[in-house]
């Protein structure tokens, strides 16, 4: 794990405490894959997006879904 990854540890740990699965999707693009255990569900968010959601108290599956829908 790099120092860059470590700054996202709190956000990742918070999502995992909520029962979500979080995996590093792309180190090069700093993206994370978050799933709530559905068969074909999952969302990709950047590390900076996770930090912004945490800062605004929206770091949960609903905040991630909302963020994802704004990107499309």
Phi and psi restraints in degrees (range 20) as a CNS / XPLOR table:
assign (resid 1 and name C) (resid 2 and name N)
       (resid 2 and name CA) (resid 2 and name C) 1.0 -95.1 20.0 2
assign (resid 2 and name N) (resid 2 and name CA)
       (resid 2 and name C) (resid 3 and name N) 1.0 168.5 20.0 2
assign (resid 2 and name C) (resid 3 and name N)
       (resid 3 and name CA) (resid 3 and name C) 1.0 -60.3 20.0 2
assign (resid 3 and name N) (resid 3 and name CA)
       (resid 3 and name C) (resid 4 and name N) 1.0 -36.5 20.0 2
assign (resid 3 and name C) (resid 4 and name N)
       (resid 4 and name CA) (resid 4 and name C) 1.0 -60.4 20.0 2
assign (resid 4 and name N) (resid 4 and name CA)
       (resid 4 and name C) (resid 5 and name N) 1.0 -43.9 20.0 2
assign (resid 4 and name C) (resid 5 and name N)
       (resid 5 and name CA) (resid 5 and name C) 1.0 -64.9 20.0 2
assign (resid 5 and name N) (resid 5 and name CA)
       (resid 5 and name C) (resid 6 and name N) 1.0 -36.0 20.0 2
assign (resid 5 and name C) (resid 6 and name N)
       (resid 6 and name CA) (resid 6 and name C) 1.0 -62.3 20.0 2
assign (resid 6 and name N) (resid 6 and name CA)
       (resid 6 and name C) (resid 7 and name N) 1.0 -27.8 20.0 2
assign (resid 6 and name C) (resid 7 and name N)
       (resid 7 and name CA) (resid 7 and name C) 1.0 -71.1 20.0 2
assign (resid 7 and name N) (resid 7 and name CA)
       (resid 7 and name C) (resid 8 and name N) 1.0 -13.4 20.0 2
assign (resid 7 and name C) (resid 8 and name N)
       (resid 8 and name CA) (resid 8 and name C) 1.0 -99.5 20.0 2
assign (resid 8 and name N) (resid 8 and name CA)
       (resid 8 and name C) (resid 9 and name N) 1.0 -1.4 20.0 2
assign (resid 8 and name C) (resid 9 and name N)
       (resid 9 and name CA) (resid 9 and name C) 1.0 -55.3 20.0 2
assign (resid 9 and name N) (resid 9 and name CA)
       (resid 9 and name C) (resid 10 and name N) 1.0 -44.7 20.0 2
assign (resid 9 and name C) (resid 10 and name N)
       (resid 10 and name CA) (resid 10 and name C) 1.0 -63.1 20.0 2
assign (resid 10 and name N) (resid 10 and name CA)
       (resid 10 and name C) (resid 11 and name N) 1.0 -42.8 20.0 2
assign (resid 10 and name C) (resid 11 and name N)
       (resid 11 and name CA) (resid 11 and name C) 1.0 -65.9 20.0 2
assign (resid 11 and name N) (resid 11 and name CA)
       (resid 11 and name C) (resid 12 and name N) 1.0 -44.5 20.0 2
assign (resid 11 and name C) (resid 12 and name N)
       (resid 12 and name CA) (resid 12 and name C) 1.0 -63.4 20.0 2
assign (resid 12 and name N) (resid 12 and name CA)
       (resid 12 and name C) (resid 13 and name N) 1.0 -44.5 20.0 2
assign (resid 12 and name C) (resid 13 and name N)
       (resid 13 and name CA) (resid 13 and name C) 1.0 -62.1 20.0 2
assign (resid 13 and name N) (resid 13 and name CA)
       (resid 13 and name C) (resid 14 and name N) 1.0 -39.1 20.0 2
assign (resid 13 and name C) (resid 14 and name N)
       (resid 14 and name CA) (resid 14 and name C) 1.0 -63.6 20.0 2
assign (resid 14 and name N) (resid 14 and name CA)
       (resid 14 and name C) (resid 15 and name N) 1.0 -43.1 20.0 2
assign (resid 14 and name C) (resid 15 and name N)
       (resid 15 and name CA) (resid 15 and name C) 1.0 -64.2 20.0 2
assign (resid 15 and name N) (resid 15 and name CA)
       (resid 15 and name C) (resid 16 and name N) 1.0 -40.2 20.0 2
assign (resid 15 and name C) (resid 16 and name N)
       (resid 16 and name CA) (resid 16 and name C) 1.0 -65.7 20.0 2
assign (resid 16 and name N) (resid 16 and name CA)
       (resid 16 and name C) (resid 17 and name N) 1.0 -36.3 20.0 2
assign (resid 16 and name C) (resid 17 and name N)
       (resid 17 and name CA) (resid 17 and name C) 1.0 -62.8 20.0 2
assign (resid 17 and name N) (resid 17 and name CA)
       (resid 17 and name C) (resid 18 and name N) 1.0 -26.4 20.0 2
assign (resid 17 and name C) (resid 18 and name N)
       (resid 18 and name CA) (resid 18 and name C) 1.0 -83.1 20.0 2
assign (resid 18 and name N) (resid 18 and name CA)
       (resid 18 and name C) (resid 19 and name N) 1.0 1.6 20.0 2
assign (resid 18 and name C) (resid 19 and name N)
       (resid 19 and name CA) (resid 19 and name C) 1.0 89.6 20.0 2
assign (resid 19 and name N) (resid 19 and name CA)
       (resid 19 and name C) (resid 20 and name N) 1.0 9.2 20.0 2
assign (resid 19 and name C) (resid 20 and name N)
       (resid 20 and name CA) (resid 20 and name C) 1.0 -88.9 20.0 2
assign (resid 20 and name N) (resid 20 and name CA)
       (resid 20 and name C) (resid 21 and name N) 1.0 154.3 20.0 2
assign (resid 20 and name C) (resid 21 and name N)
       (resid 21 and name CA) (resid 21 and name C) 1.0 -99.8 20.0 2
assign (resid 21 and name N) (resid 21 and name CA)
       (resid 21 and name C) (resid 22 and name N) 1.0 128.3 20.0 2
assign (resid 21 and name C) (resid 22 and name N)
       (resid 22 and name CA) (resid 22 and name C) 1.0 -126.6 20.0 2
assign (resid 22 and name N) (resid 22 and name CA)
       (resid 22 and name C) (resid 23 and name N) 1.0 127.2 20.0 2
assign (resid 22 and name C) (resid 23 and name N)
       (resid 23 and name CA) (resid 23 and name C) 1.0 -133.8 20.0 2
assign (resid 23 and name N) (resid 23 and name CA)
       (resid 23 and name C) (resid 24 and name N) 1.0 147.5 20.0 2
assign (resid 23 and name C) (resid 24 and name N)
       (resid 24 and name CA) (resid 24 and name C) 1.0 -67.7 20.0 2
assign (resid 24 and name N) (resid 24 and name CA)
       (resid 24 and name C) (resid 25 and name N) 1.0 121.1 20.0 2
assign (resid 24 and name C) (resid 25 and name N)
       (resid 25 and name CA) (resid 25 and name C) 1.0 -87.9 20.0 2
assign (resid 25 and name N) (resid 25 and name CA)
       (resid 25 and name C) (resid 26 and name N) 1.0 -47.0 20.0 2
assign (resid 25 and name C) (resid 26 and name N)
       (resid 26 and name CA) (resid 26 and name C) 1.0 -150.0 20.0 2
assign (resid 26 and name N) (resid 26 and name CA)
       (resid 26 and name C) (resid 27 and name N) 1.0 115.6 20.0 2
assign (resid 26 and name C) (resid 27 and name N)
       (resid 27 and name CA) (resid 27 and name C) 1.0 -66.2 20.0 2
assign (resid 27 and name N) (resid 27 and name CA)
       (resid 27 and name C) (resid 28 and name N) 1.0 -38.2 20.0 2
assign (resid 27 and name C) (resid 28 and name N)
       (resid 28 and name CA) (resid 28 and name C) 1.0 -64.4 20.0 2
assign (resid 28 and name N) (resid 28 and name CA)
       (resid 28 and name C) (resid 29 and name N) 1.0 -38.3 20.0 2
assign (resid 28 and name C) (resid 29 and name N)
       (resid 29 and name CA) (resid 29 and name C) 1.0 -98.5 20.0 2
assign (resid 29 and name N) (resid 29 and name CA)
       (resid 29 and name C) (resid 30 and name N) 1.0 0.9 20.0 2
assign (resid 29 and name C) (resid 30 and name N)
       (resid 30 and name CA) (resid 30 and name C) 1.0 53.1 20.0 2
assign (resid 30 and name N) (resid 30 and name CA)
       (resid 30 and name C) (resid 31 and name N) 1.0 51.9 20.0 2
assign (resid 30 and name C) (resid 31 and name N)
       (resid 31 and name CA) (resid 31 and name C) 1.0 -118.2 20.0 2
assign (resid 31 and name N) (resid 31 and name CA)
       (resid 31 and name C) (resid 32 and name N) 1.0 148.9 20.0 2
assign (resid 31 and name C) (resid 32 and name N)
       (resid 32 and name CA) (resid 32 and name C) 1.0 -122.6 20.0 2
assign (resid 32 and name N) (resid 32 and name CA)
       (resid 32 and name C) (resid 33 and name N) 1.0 142.1 20.0 2
assign (resid 32 and name C) (resid 33 and name N)
       (resid 33 and name CA) (resid 33 and name C) 1.0 -102.4 20.0 2
assign (resid 33 and name N) (resid 33 and name CA)
       (resid 33 and name C) (resid 34 and name N) 1.0 125.2 20.0 2
assign (resid 33 and name C) (resid 34 and name N)
       (resid 34 and name CA) (resid 34 and name C) 1.0 -120.0 20.0 2
assign (resid 34 and name N) (resid 34 and name CA)
       (resid 34 and name C) (resid 35 and name N) 1.0 131.0 20.0 2
assign (resid 34 and name C) (resid 35 and name N)
       (resid 35 and name CA) (resid 35 and name C) 1.0 -135.2 20.0 2
assign (resid 35 and name N) (resid 35 and name CA)
       (resid 35 and name C) (resid 36 and name N) 1.0 149.0 20.0 2
assign (resid 35 and name C) (resid 36 and name N)
       (resid 36 and name CA) (resid 36 and name C) 1.0 -107.0 20.0 2
assign (resid 36 and name N) (resid 36 and name CA)
       (resid 36 and name C) (resid 37 and name N) 1.0 32.2 20.0 2
assign (resid 36 and name C) (resid 37 and name N)
       (resid 37 and name CA) (resid 37 and name C) 1.0 73.9 20.0 2
assign (resid 37 and name N) (resid 37 and name CA)
       (resid 37 and name C) (resid 38 and name N) 1.0 14.6 20.0 2
assign (resid 37 and name C) (resid 38 and name N)
       (resid 38 and name CA) (resid 38 and name C) 1.0 -75.6 20.0 2
assign (resid 38 and name N) (resid 38 and name CA)
       (resid 38 and name C) (resid 39 and name N) 1.0 158.1 20.0 2
assign (resid 38 and name C) (resid 39 and name N)
       (resid 39 and name CA) (resid 39 and name C) 1.0 -59.4 20.0 2
assign (resid 39 and name N) (resid 39 and name CA)
       (resid 39 and name C) (resid 40 and name N) 1.0 -49.2 20.0 2
assign (resid 39 and name C) (resid 40 and name N)
       (resid 40 and name CA) (resid 40 and name C) 1.0 -121.9 20.0 2
assign (resid 40 and name N) (resid 40 and name CA)
       (resid 40 and name C) (resid 41 and name N) 1.0 28.6 20.0 2
assign (resid 40 and name C) (resid 41 and name N)
       (resid 41 and name CA) (resid 41 and name C) 1.0 -98.7 20.0 2
assign (resid 41 and name N) (resid 41 and name CA)
       (resid 41 and name C) (resid 42 and name N) 1.0 160.6 20.0 2
assign (resid 41 and name C) (resid 42 and name N)
       (resid 42 and name CA) (resid 42 and name C) 1.0 157.2 20.0 2
assign (resid 42 and name N) (resid 42 and name CA)
       (resid 42 and name C) (resid 43 and name N) 1.0 153.1 20.0 2
assign (resid 42 and name C) (resid 43 and name N)
       (resid 43 and name CA) (resid 43 and name C) 1.0 -135.2 20.0 2
assign (resid 43 and name N) (resid 43 and name CA)
       (resid 43 and name C) (resid 44 and name N) 1.0 146.6 20.0 2
assign (resid 43 and name C) (resid 44 and name N)
       (resid 44 and name CA) (resid 44 and name C) 1.0 -111.7 20.0 2
assign (resid 44 and name N) (resid 44 and name CA)
       (resid 44 and name C) (resid 45 and name N) 1.0 129.4 20.0 2
assign (resid 44 and name C) (resid 45 and name N)
       (resid 45 and name CA) (resid 45 and name C) 1.0 -135.3 20.0 2
assign (resid 45 and name N) (resid 45 and name CA)
       (resid 45 and name C) (resid 46 and name N) 1.0 149.4 20.0 2
assign (resid 45 and name C) (resid 46 and name N)
       (resid 46 and name CA) (resid 46 and name C) 1.0 -77.0 20.0 2
assign (resid 46 and name N) (resid 46 and name CA)
       (resid 46 and name C) (resid 47 and name N) 1.0 160.9 20.0 2
assign (resid 46 and name C) (resid 47 and name N)
       (resid 47 and name CA) (resid 47 and name C) 1.0 -59.9 20.0 2
assign (resid 47 and name N) (resid 47 and name CA)
       (resid 47 and name C) (resid 48 and name N) 1.0 -38.7 20.0 2
assign (resid 47 and name C) (resid 48 and name N)
       (resid 48 and name CA) (resid 48 and name C) 1.0 -66.1 20.0 2
assign (resid 48 and name N) (resid 48 and name CA)
       (resid 48 and name C) (resid 49 and name N) 1.0 -35.8 20.0 2
assign (resid 48 and name C) (resid 49 and name N)
       (resid 49 and name CA) (resid 49 and name C) 1.0 -64.9 20.0 2
assign (resid 49 and name N) (resid 49 and name CA)
       (resid 49 and name C) (resid 50 and name N) 1.0 -40.9 20.0 2
assign (resid 49 and name C) (resid 50 and name N)
       (resid 50 and name CA) (resid 50 and name C) 1.0 -61.3 20.0 2
assign (resid 50 and name N) (resid 50 and name CA)
       (resid 50 and name C) (resid 51 and name N) 1.0 -42.8 20.0 2
assign (resid 50 and name C) (resid 51 and name N)
       (resid 51 and name CA) (resid 51 and name C) 1.0 -64.6 20.0 2
assign (resid 51 and name N) (resid 51 and name CA)
       (resid 51 and name C) (resid 52 and name N) 1.0 -38.8 20.0 2
assign (resid 51 and name C) (resid 52 and name N)
       (resid 52 and name CA) (resid 52 and name C) 1.0 -66.6 20.0 2
assign (resid 52 and name N) (resid 52 and name CA)
       (resid 52 and name C) (resid 53 and name N) 1.0 -41.7 20.0 2
assign (resid 52 and name C) (resid 53 and name N)
       (resid 53 and name CA) (resid 53 and name C) 1.0 -63.1 20.0 2
assign (resid 53 and name N) (resid 53 and name CA)
       (resid 53 and name C) (resid 54 and name N) 1.0 -39.3 20.0 2
assign (resid 53 and name C) (resid 54 and name N)
       (resid 54 and name CA) (resid 54 and name C) 1.0 -64.8 20.0 2
assign (resid 54 and name N) (resid 54 and name CA)
       (resid 54 and name C) (resid 55 and name N) 1.0 -42.9 20.0 2
assign (resid 54 and name C) (resid 55 and name N)
       (resid 55 and name CA) (resid 55 and name C) 1.0 -61.7 20.0 2
assign (resid 55 and name N) (resid 55 and name CA)
       (resid 55 and name C) (resid 56 and name N) 1.0 -34.9 20.0 2
assign (resid 55 and name C) (resid 56 and name N)
       (resid 56 and name CA) (resid 56 and name C) 1.0 -96.8 20.0 2
assign (resid 56 and name N) (resid 56 and name CA)
       (resid 56 and name C) (resid 57 and name N) 1.0 14.3 20.0 2
assign (resid 56 and name C) (resid 57 and name N)
       (resid 57 and name CA) (resid 57 and name C) 1.0 58.0 20.0 2
assign (resid 57 and name N) (resid 57 and name CA)
       (resid 57 and name C) (resid 58 and name N) 1.0 35.3 20.0 2
assign (resid 57 and name C) (resid 58 and name N)
       (resid 58 and name CA) (resid 58 and name C) 1.0 -119.8 20.0 2
assign (resid 58 and name N) (resid 58 and name CA)
       (resid 58 and name C) (resid 59 and name N) 1.0 22.6 20.0 2
assign (resid 58 and name C) (resid 59 and name N)
       (resid 59 and name CA) (resid 59 and name C) 1.0 -82.6 20.0 2
assign (resid 59 and name N) (resid 59 and name CA)
       (resid 59 and name C) (resid 60 and name N) 1.0 83.8 20.0 2
assign (resid 59 and name C) (resid 60 and name N)
       (resid 60 and name CA) (resid 60 and name C) 1.0 -157.6 20.0 2
assign (resid 60 and name N) (resid 60 and name CA)
       (resid 60 and name C) (resid 61 and name N) 1.0 176.1 20.0 2
assign (resid 60 and name C) (resid 61 and name N)
       (resid 61 and name CA) (resid 61 and name C) 1.0 -62.2 20.0 2
assign (resid 61 and name N) (resid 61 and name CA)
       (resid 61 and name C) (resid 62 and name N) 1.0 -33.6 20.0 2
assign (resid 61 and name C) (resid 62 and name N)
       (resid 62 and name CA) (resid 62 and name C) 1.0 -69.2 20.0 2
assign (resid 62 and name N) (resid 62 and name CA)
       (resid 62 and name C) (resid 63 and name N) 1.0 -40.4 20.0 2
assign (resid 62 and name C) (resid 63 and name N)
       (resid 63 and name CA) (resid 63 and name C) 1.0 -64.8 20.0 2
assign (resid 63 and name N) (resid 63 and name CA)
       (resid 63 and name C) (resid 64 and name N) 1.0 -38.7 20.0 2
assign (resid 63 and name C) (resid 64 and name N)
       (resid 64 and name CA) (resid 64 and name C) 1.0 -68.0 20.0 2
assign (resid 64 and name N) (resid 64 and name CA)
       (resid 64 and name C) (resid 65 and name N) 1.0 -43.1 20.0 2
assign (resid 64 and name C) (resid 65 and name N)
       (resid 65 and name CA) (resid 65 and name C) 1.0 -61.3 20.0 2
assign (resid 65 and name N) (resid 65 and name CA)
       (resid 65 and name C) (resid 66 and name N) 1.0 -42.5 20.0 2
assign (resid 65 and name C) (resid 66 and name N)
       (resid 66 and name CA) (resid 66 and name C) 1.0 -63.7 20.0 2
assign (resid 66 and name N) (resid 66 and name CA)
       (resid 66 and name C) (resid 67 and name N) 1.0 -44.6 20.0 2
assign (resid 66 and name C) (resid 67 and name N)
       (resid 67 and name CA) (resid 67 and name C) 1.0 -61.2 20.0 2
assign (resid 67 and name N) (resid 67 and name CA)
       (resid 67 and name C) (resid 68 and name N) 1.0 -43.3 20.0 2
assign (resid 67 and name C) (resid 68 and name N)
       (resid 68 and name CA) (resid 68 and name C) 1.0 -62.4 20.0 2
assign (resid 68 and name N) (resid 68 and name CA)
       (resid 68 and name C) (resid 69 and name N) 1.0 -40.7 20.0 2
assign (resid 68 and name C) (resid 69 and name N)
       (resid 69 and name CA) (resid 69 and name C) 1.0 -70.1 20.0 2
assign (resid 69 and name N) (resid 69 and name CA)
       (resid 69 and name C) (resid 70 and name N) 1.0 -27.4 20.0 2
assign (resid 69 and name C) (resid 70 and name N)
       (resid 70 and name CA) (resid 70 and name C) 1.0 -71.3 20.0 2
assign (resid 70 and name N) (resid 70 and name CA)
       (resid 70 and name C) (resid 71 and name N) 1.0 -26.2 20.0 2
assign (resid 70 and name C) (resid 71 and name N)
       (resid 71 and name CA) (resid 71 and name C) 1.0 -75.3 20.0 2
assign (resid 71 and name N) (resid 71 and name CA)
       (resid 71 and name C) (resid 72 and name N) 1.0 -23.8 20.0 2
